[in-house]
Amino acid sequence: MTTTTRSASEAADKPLVVGGREFRSRLIVGTGKYATNREMVDAIRASGADVVTVAVRRVDLDRSKEEGILHHLDPEEFFLLPNTAGCYSADDAIRYARLARAAGFTDFLKLEVIGDETTLLPDVQATIEAAKVLVAEGFKVMAYTNEDLITALRLEDAGCAAVMPLASPIGSGLGVVNPYFIREIKRRLEVPVIVDAGVGTASDACFTMEQGVDGVLMNTALAAADDPVAMARAMKLGIEAGRLAWLAGRMPKREIAVPSSPTVGMLD
């Protein structure tokens, strides 16, 4: 019989906590762009994700319809996180957040207000405006934003339960374009920092987690892969590897070689 041991760093890690709720996985996944609902569910399960986002504006909220996404997502198995994807104003985002609450979702909300149709970059002013209203109404807002530190700080000040800076534009698969800014946001904020958008493959997921962030949200990277289920498994491992590498603490980078074996006591 073999015995599995955990390193001190791994054992000391704490679970992801957002808005007072504890989650096992640090990977959050979406539900869009899959070829079939069966493929979507299989990929989500393979990812190990607890939290699954649902675009309130783009899905049928009637769970009884078999062709609808919600029919296939058991709320006993997954924590369903409504999001305001497709909203281009604070008023629209607020309206769809309220619709999600009325439809029976929890008070958790991924807030997304897009400012430009071409780049899909967020409208940060409208996002802050909507966040203030929704937090006052009791929502636990997880706000999608750019990688700007000042915006992140203002969203935290507005009462957001988590701030979600992008790695790179939605659906681009470019990975983390500005790791310094991501690290600085994580260093300065008290609330969880979850990188959202732009992760394309498992190495991107690993590198993102190595910046010390609390989690990663992705959708297209899974749904647009040749084998979404296999990619979901890869992403799960990438997230875990990146988190453990950050906890372990990497060796310092040097511009000269350093021998790995001691030179003292070598035989002549």
Buried (B, 14 or more C-beta within 10 A) or exposed (E): EEEEEEEEBEEEBEEBEBBEBEBEBBBBBBBBEBEEBEBBBBBBBBBBBBBBBBBBBEBEBEBEEEEBBBBBBEEEEBBBBBBBBBBBBBBBBBBBBBBBBEBEBBBBBBBBBBBEEEEBBBBBEBBBBBBBBBBEEEBBBBBBBBBBBEBBBBBBEBBBBBBBBBBBBBBBBBBBBBBEBBBBBBEEBEBBBBBBBBBBBBBBBBBBBBBBBBBBBBBBBBBBBEEBBEBBBBBBEBBBBBBBBBBEEEEEEEEEEEEEEEEEEEEE
